Amino acid sequence: MKLIIVTGLSGSGKSVALNTLEDSGYYCIDNMPFFLLDYFLRESCRQQDTYPKVAVGVDSRNHVDVGRKFPFLLERISSLNIDCSILFLRADLHVLMNRFRETRRKHPLASDTVTLSDAIEQEQLLMEPVAGYADFVIDTTHMNVHQVRQVVRDRIEEGGSHVCVVKLESFGFKHGLPRDADFVFDARCLPNPYWQKNLREETGRDQGVRKFLDASAEVQQLVKDIHGFLARWLPLFKKENRRYLNVSVGCTGGQHRSVYIIEKLARLLEQESCDILVRHRELT
């Protein structure tokens, strides 16, 4: 039986993830108490023809039990020989607050004496231990509903193949670091096309910017160094059955240098038969 545990912060897109999994053929249950989950999993294993793929939502509505009981839940799943993956969704505090205000939904930990911001911070503390067990972490801060669905679909397909997929992402430091990054490289030391008036409105995918950066020895050396680092260490991550690796390159605005470098790295790694996903955070 294939099991995906969907967990994370309220408002980060867990319901969207469960709906996406249901559309992909998973039998989905949200907010199941821990004391019922063990029975459900045992019965599902006995009826694998009926429940070959199952997704379960686990979140802070279990309150203090989440962090304390989660390791025991994983031990139980292992004893049942269930193929299990854990998907954890998160987003920044201000984004979560805006989402609750826009939808007018009540946060599960909010009350007459607990404000929305306090409830979100309390939930972050409750769920942080769970995040450490996650196979996949999705930060939806800069994503809309459609992008969340697409990322979840991508993770499902990758998870089933046991292939280490490398996500290459460009970003702008002035907009904050990607929270799901495994490796972050800084390209702000490189010549900046922004200061060329004819290139200011272009991106690292446009011919003018590419030509400008192609001519820089420093840019080519950084591309070479990052590629060498990844070529050296990726095989070891694959050996450890790592399914997903997030590599981010940032510049000031995330429009020129980081985009150019990510595109170059993608072409180099694809030549080495790596499974690559490319995302330009500030261009979407």
C-alpha positions in Angstrom: 0.0 0.0 0.0 1.2 3.5 -0.8 0.6 6.1 1.9 1.2 9.8 1.8 0.8 11.8 5.0 -0.1 15.4 4.3 0.8 17.8 7.1 2.0 21.3 7.8 0.6 24.7 8.7 -3.1 25.7 8.5 -3.6 27.9 5.5 -0.5 26.6 3.6 -2.5 24.5 1.1 -3.0 21.1 2.8 -6.6 20.9 1.5 -5.4 21.7 -2.0 -2.8 19.0 -1.7 -5.3 16.4 -0.5 -7.8 17.4 -3.3 -4.9 17.0 -5.8 -4.1 13.5 -4.4 -7.7 12.5 -4.6 -7.8 13.5 -8.3 -4.7 11.3 -8.8 -6.5 8.2 -7.4 -5.7 8.4 -3.7 -8.3 7.6 -1.1 -8.1 10.7 1.1 -9.0 11.4 4.7 -8.4 14.7 6.5 -8.0 15.4 10.3 -8.1 11.8 11.5 -7.3 11.4 15.2 -4.2 9.4 16.0 -6.2 6.8 18.0 -8.2 6.0 14.9 -5.4 6.2 12.4 -3.7 3.0 13.6 -6.9 1.0 13.1 -7.5 2.5 9.7 -4.0 1.7 8.5 -4.2 -1.9 9.6 -7.5 -2.4 7.9 -6.3 -0.7 4.7 -3.3 -3.1 4.6 -5.7 -6.0 4.8 -7.7 -4.6 1.9 -4.9 -3.3 -0.3 -6.9 -4.1 -3.5 -9.5 -1.6 -2.3 -7.1 0.9 -0.9 -3.9 0.7 -2.9 -3.1 4.4 -2.5 -4.1 6.4 0.6 -3.5 9.9 1.7 -4.1 11.1 5.3 -4.2 14.7 6.6 -2.5 15.1 10.0 -2.3 18.6 11.5 -2.4 20.8 14.6 -6.0 19.8 15.3 -4.5 16.9 17.1 -2.9 19.6 19.3 -0.1 18.5 21.6 -0.2 15.0 20.4 1.2 15.8 17.0 4.9 16.3 17.9 4.9 13.7 20.7 3.1 10.9 18.9 4.3 11.4 15.3 7.5 9.2 15.8 5.4 6.4 17.2 3.0 6.7 14.2 6.0 6.3 11.8 7.2 3.3 13.8 3.8 1.7 13.4 3.7 2.4 9.7 7.2 0.9 9.3 6.0 -2.3 11.1 3.2 -2.6 8.7 5.6 -2.5 5.7 3.7 0.5 4.2 5.4 2.6 1.5 5.1 6.0 3.2 6.0 9.5 2.2 5.5 12.7 4.2 4.5 15.9 2.6 4.9 19.1 4.7 3.4 22.4 3.6 4.3 25.8 5.1 4.2 29.5 4.3 5.4 32.7 5.9 3.5 34.2 8.8 2.2 37.3 7.0 1.0 35.2 4.1 -0.9 32.8 6.3 -2.5 35.8 8.1 -3.7 37.3 4.8 -5.1 34.0 3.6 -7.2 33.6 6.8 -8.4 37.2 6.6 -9.4 36.8 2.9 -11.2 33.5 3.3 -12.7 34.5 6.7 -11.9 31.0 8.0 -11.1 30.5 11.7 -7.7 29.2 12.5 -8.0 25.8 14.4 -6.0 27.1 17.3 -7.5 30.6 17.5 -10.1 31.5 20.2 -11.6 34.4 22.1 -8.3 34.6 24.0 -5.8 33.6 21.3 -5.3 36.0 18.4 -4.7 34.8 14.8 -1.0 35.7 14.9 -0.5 34.0 18.2 -2.4 30.9 16.9 -0.2 30.7 13.8 3.0 31.1 15.9 1.8 28.4 18.3 1.0 26.1 15.4 4.5 26.6 14.0 6.0 25.5 17.3 3.7 22.4 17.4 4.4 21.3 13.9 8.1 22.1 13.6 9.2 18.7 15.0 7.0 17.0 12.4 8.7 19.0 9.6 12.0 17.2 10.4 10.5 13.9 9.3 9.2 15.2 5.9 10.3 13.7 2.6 9.0 16.7 0.8 8.6 20.3 2.1 6.7 22.7 0.0 6.8 26.4 0.8 3.7 28.0 -0.7 4.5 31.6 0.3 4.9 32.7 -3.3 2.4 30.2 -4.9 -1.2 30.4 -6.0 -3.6 27.5 -5.8 -2.8 26.3 -9.4 1.0 26.3 -8.7 0.5 24.3 -5.4 -1.5 21.7 -7.3 1.2 21.4 -10.0 4.0 21.1 -7.4 2.1 18.4 -5.6 1.5 16.5 -8.8 5.2 16.7 -9.6 6.2 15.4 -6.2 3.7 12.4 -6.5 5.2 11.4 -9.9 8.8 11.8 -8.7 8.1 10.0 -5.4 6.9 6.9 -7.1 10.0 6.5 -9.2 12.5 6.8 -6.4 14.6 9.1 -8.5 16.4 12.1 -7.0 14.9 15.1 -8.8 16.8 18.4 -8.6 14.8 21.6 -8.5 16.8 24.5 -9.7 15.3 27.8 -8.5 16.3 31.4 -9.1 15.2 34.1 -6.6 15.8 37.6 -5.4 17.4 38.2 -2.0 15.3 41.3 -1.5 12.2 39.1 -1.5 13.6 36.6 1.0 15.3 33.2 0.9 13.4 30.1 -0.4 12.6 28.3 2.8 12.7 24.8 1.2 16.2 25.3 -0.3 18.8 22.6 0.5 21.7 24.7 -1.0 21.8 28.5 -1.6 24.3 30.2 -3.8 24.8 34.0 -3.9 25.3 35.6 -7.3 25.2 39.2 -6.1 29.0 39.6 -6.5 28.7 39.3 -10.3 28.4 42.1 -12.9 24.7 43.2 -12.9 22.9 43.7 -16.2 20.4 45.9 -14.3 22.8 48.8 -14.6 22.7 48.6 -18.4 19.6 50.6 -19.4 18.9 48.5 -22.5 18.9 45.3 -20.4 17.1 46.5 -17.3 13.6 45.2 -18.3 15.0 42.0 -19.7 15.6 38.7 -17.9 18.3 36.1 -17.7 16.5 34.2 -20.4 16.7 37.0 -23.0 19.5 37.2 -25.6 20.8 40.6 -24.5 21.3 39.6 -20.9 22.8 36.2 -21.9 25.3 37.9 -24.2 26.3 40.3 -21.4 26.8 37.6 -18.9 28.5 35.2 -21.3 31.3 37.7 -21.7 32.0 37.7 -17.9 34.8 35.4 -16.7 33.5 35.7 -13.1 30.0 34.6 -14.2 31.4 31.6 -16.1 33.6 30.6 -13.1 30.7 30.7 -10.7 28.6 28.5 -13.0 31.5 26.1 -13.3 32.0 26.0 -9.5 28.4 25.4 -8.7 28.1 22.7 -11.4 31.3 21.0 -10.0 29.9 21.1 -6.5 26.6 19.5 -7.6 28.4 16.9 -9.9 30.5 15.9 -6.9 27.7 15.5 -4.3 24.6 14.6 -6.2 25.6 10.9 -6.5 25.9 10.6 -2.7 22.4 12.1 -2.2 21.0 9.7 -4.8 22.8 6.8 -3.0 20.9 7.8 0.2 17.6 7.5 -1.6 17.1 11.2 -1.5 14.1 11.9 -3.7 14.2 15.7 -4.0 17.0 18.2 -3.8 16.4 22.0 -3.9 19.2 24.1 -5.2 18.6 27.9 -5.2 20.7 30.7 -6.8 19.9 34.3 -5.8 20.8 37.7 -7.0 19.4 41.1 -5.8 16.1 41.1 -7.7 15.9 37.5 -9.1 15.6 38.7 -12.7 19.0 38.6 -14.4 22.0 36.9 -12.9 20.3 34.1 -10.9 17.9 33.3 -13.8 20.9 33.1 -16.3 22.9 30.8 -13.9 19.9 28.5 -13.3 19.3 28.1 -17.0 23.0 27.3 -17.6 23.0 24.7 -14.8 19.9 23.1 -16.0 21.4 22.5 -19.5 24.6 21.1 -17.9 22.9 18.8 -15.6 20.4 17.5 -18.2 23.4 16.5 -20.3 24.4 14.3 -17.4 20.9 12.6 -17.3 19.8 14.3 -14.2 16.0 14.8 -13.6 15.6 18.6 -13.4 12.8 21.0 -12.6 13.4 24.7 -13.2 11.6 27.5 -11.4 12.2 31.2 -11.5 10.4 32.5 -8.4 10.4 36.2 -9.2 9.3 35.7 -12.8 6.1 33.8 -12.0 
